[in-house]
Amino acid sequence: MTYIVNDKCIKCKLTDCVDVCPVDCFYEGKNMLVIKPDECIDCGVCEPECPVDAIKADTEPGSEIWLEVNKKYSEIWPNITEKKDPPSDHKKFKDEQNKYEKYFKENL
């Protein structure tokens, strides 16, 4: 098992999770974070730290697509090891649905 970041992170990109990760397995894209599954030690300390509930176990139903997104982009995006200020407009996107289709940026 590993943890993954899903579309709830898009346009919110709060980094409370990064601050508590003991192995620095978060990677930062233009408008979301991902977890590198091969580096995650399944400790789970990041999950309760996410204010938008964007971090889930990869065993939860529907997480397959997010496991692939996390795998792919953690190989491309830079590692993030410190908490940063969130986007100034993050609160207006907190409960929005279908953010992947609307806002995802590959950042390539």
C-alpha positions as CSV (number, residue, x, y, z in Angstrom):
1,M,0.0,0.0,0.0
2,T,1.0,3.6,-0.6
3,Y,-0.7,6.9,-0.3
4,I,-1.8,9.0,-3.3
5,V,-2.9,12.6,-3.9
6,N,-6.2,13.0,-5.8
7,D,-7.9,15.9,-7.6
8,K,-9.0,17.6,-4.4
9,C,-5.5,19.0,-4.3
10,I,-5.7,20.8,-7.7
11,K,-5.8,24.6,-7.3
12,C,-5.6,24.2,-3.5
13,K,-2.1,22.8,-3.2
14,L,-1.8,23.2,0.5
15,T,1.5,21.8,1.7
16,D,0.8,20.8,5.3
17,C,1.4,17.2,4.2
18,V,4.9,18.1,3.0
19,D,5.8,19.4,6.4
20,V,5.2,16.1,8.2
21,C,6.5,13.6,5.6
22,P,9.5,11.8,7.1
23,V,10.8,10.6,3.7
24,D,10.2,13.7,1.5
25,C,8.1,11.8,-1.1
26,F,6.0,14.7,-2.3
27,Y,6.5,16.3,-5.7
28,E,5.2,19.7,-6.9
29,G,3.4,20.5,-10.1
30,K,2.0,23.8,-11.2
31,N,-1.3,23.4,-9.4
32,M,-1.1,20.2,-7.3
33,L,1.2,17.8,-5.4
34,V,1.8,14.1,-5.9
35,I,3.4,11.3,-3.9
36,K,6.1,9.1,-5.3
37,P,4.7,5.6,-4.5
38,D,8.1,4.0,-4.5
39,E,9.3,6.4,-1.8
40,C,6.2,6.5,0.4
41,I,6.7,4.3,3.5
42,D,3.0,4.1,4.2
43,C,3.3,5.8,7.5
44,G,0.1,7.7,7.0
45,V,1.1,10.9,8.8
46,C,0.3,13.0,5.8
47,E,-3.3,11.9,5.4
48,P,-4.8,13.7,8.4
49,E,-2.8,16.8,7.7
50,C,-4.5,17.5,4.4
51,P,-7.1,20.2,5.0
52,V,-9.0,19.2,1.8
53,D,-8.9,15.4,2.2
54,A,-6.9,14.9,-1.0
55,I,-4.6,12.2,0.4
56,K,-5.9,8.6,0.3
57,A,-4.6,5.1,0.5
58,D,-4.2,3.5,-2.9
59,T,-6.4,0.7,-1.8
60,E,-9.5,2.8,-1.8
61,P,-12.0,2.3,-4.6
62,G,-11.4,4.7,-7.5
63,S,-7.8,5.4,-6.6
64,E,-6.3,3.5,-9.6
65,I,-6.2,6.5,-11.9
66,W,-4.6,8.6,-9.1
67,L,-2.0,6.0,-8.5
68,E,-1.0,6.3,-12.2
69,V,-1.0,10.1,-12.0
70,N,1.1,10.1,-8.9
71,K,3.6,7.6,-10.4
72,K,3.9,9.5,-13.7
73,Y,4.3,13.0,-12.4
74,S,6.5,12.2,-9.4
75,E,9.1,11.1,-12.0
76,I,8.8,14.5,-13.8
77,W,8.1,17.2,-11.2
78,P,10.6,18.5,-8.6
79,N,10.7,17.2,-5.1
80,I,9.2,19.5,-2.4
81,T,10.5,19.2,1.1
82,E,9.2,22.4,2.9
83,K,5.8,23.9,3.5
84,K,4.9,26.8,1.2
85,D,2.2,29.4,1.2
86,P,-0.9,28.2,-0.7
87,P,-2.3,29.9,-3.8
88,S,-4.1,33.1,-2.7
89,D,-7.4,31.9,-4.2
90,H,-7.3,28.3,-2.9
91,K,-10.4,28.5,-0.7
92,K,-12.7,29.1,-3.6
93,F,-11.7,25.7,-5.2
94,K,-11.9,23.6,-2.0
95,D,-15.2,21.9,-2.7
96,E,-15.3,22.1,-6.5
97,Q,-15.9,18.9,-8.4
98,N,-14.1,17.6,-11.6
99,K,-11.0,19.7,-11.0
100,Y,-8.8,17.3,-13.0
101,E,-10.7,17.8,-16.2
102,K,-11.0,21.6,-15.6
103,Y,-7.6,22.7,-14.2
104,F,-4.9,20.0,-14.3
105,K,-1.6,21.2,-15.7
106,E,1.1,18.8,-16.7
107,N,3.8,21.4,-16.2
108,L,6.1,19.8,-18.8
